């Protein structure tokens, strides 16, 4: 093989290696109050623990990773706050195309642990978030509407809503993390339970909107209506 051919080949290989190895920075942020406890975070990489961190509200820590497309990897973090705990991969070879899909290298992956869940962003400004709104559209007679919602089996506090009253919560929608919010509605002798948001239903409920996405559920006397804008409603369930 001639040297004339080898020189451009070496240049091509050099650029290929550089193009497939890029820097990603993972940021872990505490967005929870310091009460009942401060946020504790323990992250692992290929089974090796980082030192456990205890973060004050608003505090963060970060690390960098050189992302080579041909090398498998996974960073997993365990979050503990009061009695709540959650473990999931904050970055891996499989999830990197999703997390860095809308940005160019270097890529920043911000994870903000909040009281209502975990939020993700590439710029610390726009957060991938879905907000679920539960509205009482039924009269207060024979009874007010009672709503009890669960997330991964854990109950929210049961709510009693007056006619026209609503409550809401936010959720960070990351495609590779499974989730399901289920709500039980009671009004007089009527009762109904169904998932108001899940990994499976998210593509349907948020199909015609961009992030942030609002999911409004209005419980009415004749059934349950859904909307993304609180203007155009579609009946989804009977009592």
Secondary structure, DSSP 8 states (H G I E B T S, - for coil): --HHHHHHHHHHHHHHHHHTEEEEEEEEEEES-SSS--EEEEEEETTEE---EEE-TT-EEEEEEEEETTS--EEEEEEEETTEEEEEEEEEHHHHHHHTTTS-SSEEEEEEEETTEEEEESSSSS-B-EEEEEEEES-SSS--EEEEEEETTEE---EEE-TT-EEEEEE---TTS--EEEEEEEETTEEEEEEEEETTTHHHHTTT--SSEEEEEEEETTEEEEESSSSS-EEEE--
